[in-house]
Amino acid sequence: MSDLTFRTATLADVDAIVALVESAYRGDSSRQGWTTEADFLEGQRIDPQLLAELIGRPDARVILVERNAELLACCELQDQRRNAYFGMFSVRPNGQGAGIGNRLLVEAERVAAEEWKCNEMCMTVIDIRDELIAWYLRRGYRRTGEHKPFPYGDARFGIPRRNDLRFEVLRKSLI
């Protein structure tokens, strides 16, 4: 794992990031990994225009993990002053379970704590994703009981195949 490199995404990376995120969550390719949402969401997972706007924001960062210039994983961080928001966490399906995601999460927490001086990391996870939530709990995140609605009717975030989707907020202290 020492051959992994981390860098901040640029606009030139948008197409590669979209392809990675889609492969990790949507369609048949996502079924190779354990993060698939294909059984309850179809359509796109990330909107290229929203991604480009995110990359251009001064209070946000998209972190990429590469090996020999090959994109393996990514995540978004948003500096919300005392808190950092973590999202768009994607690992290439054939690389899931190899520790790449854990290394990226640790790097994101380092950026939030050391560079941005945030006290806490927060994220939202679709609350029926029990295996994914359990993975975060093993890494020190806690369930808050706070829920947010799924953006039904906004195809930029996917087309739901069921009507009971919602997000749960998870948090972890960084101090």
MIKOL-226842 format. One line per 2 residues: their letters; for each residue x, y, z of N, C-alpha, C. Coordinates in pm, 1 decimal, m for minus. Layout:
% residues N
A) X,Y,Z,X,Y,Z,X,Y,Z  ...
END
This chain:
% residues 175
MS) 81.6,m121.1,0.0,0.0,0.0,0.0,84.9,126.1,0.0  214.3,112.7,17.5,299.8,230.4,20.1,312.6,294.3,m117.9
DL) 265.3,226.0,m220.7,273.3,281.2,m355.6,151.4,365.1,m393.0  61.4,386.7,m297.6,m55.5,471.7,m322.2,m15.1,617.8,m310.0
TF) m71.4,701.3,m397.5,m50.2,845.3,m387.0,m184.9,914.4,m375.1  m185.5,1025.7,m303.2,m305.0,1107.2,m284.4,m282.1,1241.2,m352.2
RT) m386.3,1291.5,m416.6,m378.2,1425.5,m473.8,m517.5,1485.8,m481.1  m521.1,1616.0,m499.2,m646.7,1688.8,m512.4,m688.5,1689.8,m659.4
AT) m814.0,1662.2,m683.5,m867.0,1658.0,m820.4,m867.9,1796.4,m883.5  m857.3,1795.6,m1015.7,m871.7,1917.1,m1095.7,m986.8,1894.6,m1194.0
LA) m1022.7,1997.8,m1265.7,m1129.9,1984.0,m1365.0,m1096.6,1880.2,m1471.3  m969.6,1858.7,m1498.6,m929.3,1757.7,m1597.2,m964.0,1616.4,m1552.2
DV) m993.3,1597.7,m1423.8,m1024.4,1465.9,m1368.7,m1173.7,1432.0,m1369.1  m1259.2,1525.2,m1406.7,m1404.7,1505.5,m1392.6,m1451.6,1376.3,m1458.9
DA) m1417.0,1352.6,m1582.5,m1466.6,1232.9,m1651.6,m1421.2,1104.5,m1582.7  m1296.3,1099.4,m1539.2,m1244.8,979.5,m1471.5,m1312.8,958.4,m1337.0
IV) m1340.1,1066.8,m1265.4,m1408.3,1055.2,m1135.2,m1550.9,1006.4,m1155.6  m1621.0,1063.0,m1252.5,m1758.8,1018.8,m1280.8,m1759.3,869.5,m1313.4
AL) m1668.3,824.7,m1397.2,m1662.4,682.7,m1433.1,m1634.3,595.6,m1310.7  m1543.6,638.7,m1224.4,m1513.6,563.5,m1102.4,m1635.2,554.4,m1011.5
VE) m1698.5,668.3,m983.9,m1813.8,671.5,m893.0,m1927.1,585.2,m948.0  m1954.4,597.8,m1076.5,m2061.0,517.1,m1137.4,m2029.2,368.4,m1126.6
SA) m1902.5,331.3,m1148.3,m1865.1,189.4,m1143.4,m1877.1,132.1,m1003.1  m1860.3,216.1,m901.9,m1866.5,168.7,m763.3,m2009.4,154.1,m712.2
YR) m2105.2,226.8,m771.6,m2240.5,229.8,m716.1,m2352.1,185.9,m809.2  m2332.1,195.0,m938.8,m2442.4,171.5,m1031.2,m2408.2,62.0,m1131.7
GD) m2512.0,m2.8,m1181.1,m2497.4,m98.7,m1289.5,m2429.5,m227.9,m1249.5  m2411.8,m313.8,m1348.1,m2355.0,m446.1,m1323.4,m2211.7,m441.3,m1272.5
SS) m2132.4,m345.9,m1319.0,m1993.2,m339.1,m1273.2,m1985.1,m318.2,m1122.8  m2082.6,m247.1,m1066.1,m2080.0,m220.2,m921.9,m2104.3,m346.5,m839.6
RQ) m2162.8,m447.7,m900.7,m2190.9,m572.1,m827.7,m2063.4,m652.5,m797.0  m1950.9,m615.3,m858.9,m1822.9,m678.6,m827.1,m1776.9,m642.1,m686.6
GW) m1819.0,m526.9,m638.0,m1781.8,m479.6,m505.0,m1899.3,m490.3,m410.0  m1879.0,m443.7,m288.5,m1986.5,m454.6,m189.8,m2055.8,m320.7,m164.8
TT) m2020.1,m215.5,m239.0,m2082.2,m84.6,m218.6,m2195.9,m55.8,m315.7  m2232.8,m152.3,m395.7,m2335.4,m128.6,m497.5,m2466.5,m77.4,m438.1
EA) m2529.1,11.7,m511.6,m2663.7,58.3,m480.1,m2760.4,18.1,m591.3  m2714.6,m68.9,m680.4,m2790.3,m104.0,m800.6,m2925.3,m168.0,m770.5
DF) m2941.8,m228.9,m654.0,m3068.8,m293.0,m622.2,m3177.4,m193.2,m583.4  m3137.9,m73.1,m540.8,m3240.5,22.5,m498.7,m3229.4,159.6,m565.6
LE) m3127.3,180.3,m648.5,m3114.4,304.7,m724.0,m3060.8,274.4,m862.7  m3111.0,344.4,m960.1,m3055.2,335.9,m1094.9,m3029.7,477.7,m1142.9
GQ) m2981.5,490.7,m1264.9,m2946.2,623.5,m1314.7,m2810.1,664.2,m1262.5  m2779.0,790.8,m1276.8,m2646.0,837.6,m1239.4,m2629.6,851.5,m1089.1
RI) m2505.4,842.7,m1042.6,m2472.3,860.8,m900.5,m2414.2,999.0,m877.0  m2347.8,1052.9,m979.6,m2285.4,1184.8,m966.7,m2309.5,1262.6,m1095.3
DP) m2339.2,1388.2,m1079.1,m2363.4,1476.5,m1192.4,m2232.1,1547.1,m1229.0  m2186.2,1535.4,m1353.5,m2057.8,1596.5,m1391.3,m2050.6,1746.6,m1364.3
QL) m2159.5,1818.0,m1387.6,m2158.1,1963.2,m1364.5,m2146.2,1993.8,m1215.7  m2220.5,1919.7,m1131.0,m2209.7,1940.9,m986.2,m2069.5,1905.9,m936.9
LA) m2009.7,1802.0,m994.0,m1873.6,1763.7,m957.5,m1775.5,1874.4,m994.9  m1787.6,1929.4,m1113.8,m1698.8,2037.9,m1156.5,m1712.6,2159.1,m1064.1
EL) m1836.2,2190.7,m1025.2,m1857.5,2301.5,m931.5,m1792.8,2272.7,m797.0  m1804.1,2148.7,m750.0,m1743.6,2108.8,m623.4,m1591.7,2124.8,m628.5
IG) m1530.4,2079.2,m736.6,m1385.0,2089.2,m752.5,m1340.2,2235.5,m750.5  m1422.4,2324.5,m801.1,m1386.9,2465.9,m806.6,m1410.5,2543.4,m678.6
RP) m1474.6,2483.0,m580.6,m1506.2,2555.2,m457.3,m1384.1,2566.3,m365.7  m1362.4,2684.3,m306.7,m1248.5,2700.5,m215.1,m1267.0,2627.6,m81.7
DA) m1391.4,2594.3,m45.8,m1417.5,2526.5,81.9,m1438.8,2376.3,63.9  m1394.1,2322.5,m47.9,m1413.6,2179.7,m75.4,m1288.8,2123.5,m141.9
RV) m1279.8,1992.2,m136.3,m1167.9,1922.4,m199.9,m1215.9,1783.5,m239.4  m1178.0,1740.2,m357.4,m1198.3,1602.5,m399.3,m1061.2,1537.6,m395.0
IL) m1047.1,1436.8,m309.7,m919.6,1368.0,m292.0,m920.2,1241.4,m377.1  m813.2,1221.8,m452.6,m798.7,1105.0,m537.8,m689.2,1014.8,m482.0
VE) m708.1,883.7,m497.9,m605.0,785.3,m465.7,m565.0,719.6,m596.7  m434.4,718.2,m622.6,m384.2,659.3,m746.0,m268.8,563.9,m716.1
RN) m250.2,472.2,m807.2,m131.7,386.0,m808.8,m81.7,386.7,m952.2  40.1,429.9,m972.6,96.7,438.9,m1107.7,5.7,517.7,m1201.7
AE) m46.4,629.1,m1152.5,m133.7,720.1,m1228.1,m270.1,660.2,m1262.1  m305.1,543.8,m1205.4,m438.3,485.1,m1225.2,m527.2,524.5,m1108.0
LL) m643.9,581.1,m1138.1,m738.0,623.9,m1035.5,m802.7,502.6,m969.8  m787.1,489.7,m837.7,m841.0,376.4,m762.8,m957.1,413.7,m672.5
AC) m957.4,537.0,m621.0,m1059.4,576.6,m524.0,m1067.3,728.5,m517.3  m1178.4,777.7,m462.0,m1195.4,921.4,m444.2,m1293.8,948.2,m331.0
CE) m1291.3,1071.2,m283.4,m1392.0,1118.6,m188.8,m1398.7,1269.9,m199.2  m1506.6,1323.1,m147.8,m1519.9,1468.1,m138.6,m1511.4,1507.0,7.7
LQ) m1453.2,1622.5,32.7,m1452.7,1684.5,164.5,m1504.1,1825.8,149.0  m1587.8,1867.9,242.4,m1632.9,2006.3,245.8,m1602.3,2062.0,383.5
DQ) m1535.5,2175.2,386.1,m1502.3,2242.2,511.4,m1624.3,2324.0,555.1  m1687.0,2279.0,662.0,m1805.4,2347.6,713.3,m1772.0,2414.0,847.1
RR) m1656.7,2474.8,850.8,m1598.5,2541.9,966.9,m1555.6,2440.9,1071.8  m1626.7,2417.6,1174.8,m1582.4,2323.7,1278.9,m1599.7,2177.5,1237.5
NA) m1682.2,2155.0,1138.5,m1708.2,2019.7,1090.6,m1664.4,2005.8,945.6  m1630.7,1883.6,909.0,m1603.3,1852.5,769.3,m1708.3,1752.5,723.7
YF) m1758.1,1771.1,602.0,m1852.0,1675.9,544.0,m1773.3,1584.2,450.9  m1795.3,1454.1,465.2,m1728.5,1351.1,386.3,m1831.9,1284.9,297.0
GM) m1805.3,1275.8,168.4,m1901.4,1213.9,77.6,m1834.8,1163.8,m49.2  m1916.6,1114.1,m140.1,m1874.6,1063.4,m271.1,m1760.6,961.6,m258.5
FS) m1761.0,885.9,m152.1,m1656.1,788.5,m121.7,m1671.1,670.2,m216.8  m1572.2,652.9,m302.8,m1580.3,550.4,m406.4,m1446.8,480.5,m422.3
VR) m1452.8,347.0,m427.3,m1334.6,265.5,m453.3,m1368.9,175.8,m572.0  m1276.3,166.0,m664.9,m1296.6,78.6,m781.9,m1342.9,m58.6,m732.2
PN) m1451.4,m113.8,m788.8,m1507.6,m239.2,m737.0,m1406.9,m353.3,m721.6  m1315.4,m369.3,m817.2,m1220.1,m480.3,m806.4,m1109.6,m453.0,m704.2
GQ) m1110.1,m334.2,m643.8,m1012.8,m301.1,m539.8,m1073.1,m291.7,m401.2  m1203.9,m314.0,m391.1,m1269.4,m306.1,m260.8,m1225.9,m423.0,m173.9
GA) m1209.6,m394.5,m45.6,m1166.3,m496.9,48.5,m1015.8,m509.3,58.9  m941.0,m424.6,m12.4,m794.4,m432.2,m11.8,m730.5,m326.3,77.7
GI) m811.5,m245.9,147.0,m757.9,m144.4,237.0,m743.7,m6.6,176.5  m772.8,8.1,48.1,m759.8,137.6,m18.6,m858.4,238.1,40.6
GN) m981.7,196.2,60.0,m1083.2,285.1,116.8,m1047.1,329.7,256.8  m995.7,238.9,337.2,m955.3,275.2,473.0,m844.0,379.8,469.5
RL) m746.5,360.8,381.1,m637.0,458.5,369.0,m690.8,595.7,326.8  m787.8,596.8,234.8,m845.9,723.6,190.1,m922.8,790.6,303.5
LV) m999.2,714.4,378.7,m1074.4,771.1,491.0,m978.6,833.0,593.1  m870.0,765.0,623.9,m770.3,817.9,717.7,m710.2,948.2,663.9
EA) m680.1,952.8,534.3,m626.4,1074.5,474.0,m728.3,1188.2,479.5  m854.4,1159.3,452.8,m958.8,1262.2,459.1,m971.8,1316.4,602.0
ER) m967.4,1228.0,699.3,m974.5,1272.1,839.1,m852.3,1357.6,874.7  m735.2,1322.4,822.8,m614.3,1400.8,847.7,m628.6,1540.7,790.2
VA) m675.2,1550.6,665.4,m694.1,1681.4,601.9,m792.1,1765.3,684.2  m903.4,1705.7,722.2,m1005.3,1779.6,797.6,m950.8,1828.0,932.0
AE) m878.5,1742.3,1003.2,m828.8,1776.9,1136.7,m706.6,1868.9,1131.9  m607.7,1832.7,1051.4,m480.9,1905.4,1052.9,m481.4,2030.1,965.7
EW) m532.8,2018.6,845.0,m527.9,2132.3,753.5,m643.9,2229.0,774.5  m762.6,2174.9,801.3,m879.5,2260.7,815.8,m916.1,2287.7,960.8
KC) m852.3,2218.8,1054.7,m877.8,2237.1,1199.0,m1022.3,2207.8,1237.3  m1083.4,2110.7,1171.2,m1220.2,2069.5,1203.0,m1219.5,1978.3,1326.1
NE) m1324.7,1987.0,1404.0,m1339.6,1904.8,1523.5,m1409.4,1772.6,1496.7  m1485.1,1768.4,1386.8,m1569.9,1651.9,1364.1,m1586.1,1626.8,1214.8
MC) m1599.7,1499.2,1180.6,m1632.2,1459.8,1043.0,m1776.2,1410.3,1045.4  m1854.3,1450.3,947.1,m1990.8,1400.3,936.1,m2014.2,1351.6,793.7
MT) m2111.7,1266.0,780.3,m2146.8,1211.5,649.4,m2292.1,1167.9,653.4  m2347.4,1142.5,536.7,m2480.1,1082.4,528.9,m2468.1,951.9,451.5
VI) m2539.3,851.3,501.4,m2540.0,718.1,440.4,m2685.0,674.5,427.7  m2721.8,617.4,315.3,m2858.1,564.9,301.3,m2878.2,461.9,412.3
DI) m2980.5,481.0,491.0,m2991.4,406.0,617.4,m3022.9,257.4,601.8  m3052.6,210.2,482.8,m3070.1,65.7,463.8,m2937.7,m2.7,431.9
RD) m2829.3,73.8,424.8,m2696.0,20.8,394.0,m2628.1,m30.7,521.0  m2684.4,m133.7,581.6,m2636.0,m183.9,710.1,m2488.6,m222.8,708.8
EL) m2444.2,m291.7,603.8,m2304.9,m335.5,596.5,m2209.9,m216.0,587.4  m2247.6,m114.8,510.8,m2165.0,4.5,497.9,m2162.3,83.0,629.4
IA) m2276.9,98.6,692.6,m2282.0,168.2,822.0,m2195.6,94.7,923.9  m2202.3,m38.0,925.4,m2119.5,m116.5,1017.9,m1971.3,m91.9,992.3
WY) m1931.1,m78.2,866.9,m1791.6,m49.9,831.8,m1747.8,82.9,893.8  m1833.1,186.0,881.6,m1800.7,315.9,940.9,m1797.9,308.6,1093.6
LR) m1889.9,234.7,1152.7,m1891.5,221.8,1298.9,m1760.9,160.3,1349.1  m1708.0,62.9,1276.8,m1579.8,1.2,1315.4,m1463.9,99.4,1304.6
RG) m1482.6,209.5,1236.6,m1379.1,310.1,1221.6,m1404.7,432.6,1307.9  m1491.8,418.3,1405.4,m1511.8,522.9,1504.5,m1627.0,617.7,1481.6
YR) m1702.6,599.0,1374.0,m1818.9,684.3,1350.7,m1933.3,636.1,1438.0  m2025.9,726.2,1466.2,m2140.8,688.4,1548.1,m2269.4,729.7,1477.5
RT) m2370.1,649.8,1500.5,m2502.6,682.9,1447.8,m2559.9,795.2,1533.6  m2622.7,890.2,1470.4,m2678.2,1004.6,1543.6,m2829.4,994.5,1561.9
GE) m2893.9,911.4,1483.4,m3040.0,907.4,1485.1,m3102.0,1018.6,1402.8  m3018.4,1107.8,1350.9,m3064.8,1217.8,1266.8,m3076.8,1167.0,1123.4
HK) m3189.6,1198.7,1059.4,m3213.6,1154.3,922.3,m3240.7,1273.9,831.9  m3207.3,1256.5,705.1,m3234.7,1357.7,603.3,m3306.4,1289.2,488.4
PF) m3395.1,1359.7,420.9,m3471.1,1297.3,312.4,m3384.7,1268.3,190.3  m3419.9,1163.4,119.5,m3356.6,1135.3,m8.7,m3414.6,1234.0,m110.3
PY) m3334.0,1285.0,m204.8,m3384.7,1383.7,m301.0,m3467.4,1319.7,m413.4  m3581.9,1264.2,m376.2,m3672.7,1207.4,m476.9,m3707.8,1313.7,m580.0
GD) m3712.6,1273.6,m705.2,m3750.3,1365.6,m811.7,m3633.5,1441.2,m872.4  m3513.2,1425.2,m816.4,m3395.1,1491.5,m871.3,m3303.9,1384.0,m929.4
AR) m3316.6,1359.9,m1059.1,m3245.6,1250.6,m1125.7,m3093.6,1266.9,m1123.8  m3044.2,1385.1,m1085.7,m2899.2,1402.8,m1074.8,m2839.7,1310.1,m968.5
FG) m2923.7,1263.1,m876.0,m2876.8,1178.3,m766.1,m2924.4,1034.5,m778.6  m2980.9,1000.8,m892.1,m3026.7,865.5,m915.6,m3177.9,856.8,m919.1
IP) m3224.5,741.9,m967.8,m3368.0,715.9,m978.4,m3399.9,602.4,m881.3  m3472.3,633.2,m773.8,m3501.1,531.2,m673.2,m3589.3,419.1,m727.4
RR) m3558.4,298.2,m683.4,m3638.2,181.3,m717.2,m3729.8,143.3,m601.0  m3727.4,221.4,m495.0,m3814.8,199.1,m379.2,m3845.9,334.7,m315.9
ND) m3950.1,339.7,m235.5,m3996.1,469.9,m185.3,m3962.6,495.7,m38.1  m3872.1,417.6,20.8,m3840.9,434.6,162.4,m3696.5,476.5,188.2
LR) m3631.9,538.1,89.8,m3491.9,576.5,106.6,m3480.1,707.3,184.9  m3383.3,710.1,273.4,m3349.0,831.3,345.9,m3203.7,816.4,391.6
FE) m3145.2,927.2,432.2,m3007.1,928.6,477.0,m3002.5,934.2,629.1  m2903.5,867.7,685.8,m2874.8,883.5,828.0,m2741.6,955.8,840.0
VL) m2733.6,1047.3,936.4,m2611.2,1122.5,960.9,m2523.4,1042.5,1055.9  m2396.7,1023.6,1016.1,m2295.9,961.8,1101.3,m2192.4,1068.5,1134.6
RK) m2133.8,1059.2,1253.4,m2034.5,1157.9,1296.8,m1917.7,1089.6,1367.6  m1802.3,1156.0,1361.3,m1684.1,1109.7,1433.7,m1606.4,1230.6,1482.7
SL) m1567.9,1228.2,1608.8,m1483.9,1334.7,1661.8,m1343.0,1320.5,1605.5  m1282.6,1432.2,1569.4,m1146.7,1433.1,1516.8,m1046.8,1489.1,1617.8
I) m1095.3,1522.8,1736.6,m1004.8,1577.9,1839.5,m992.2,1481.5,1957.2
END
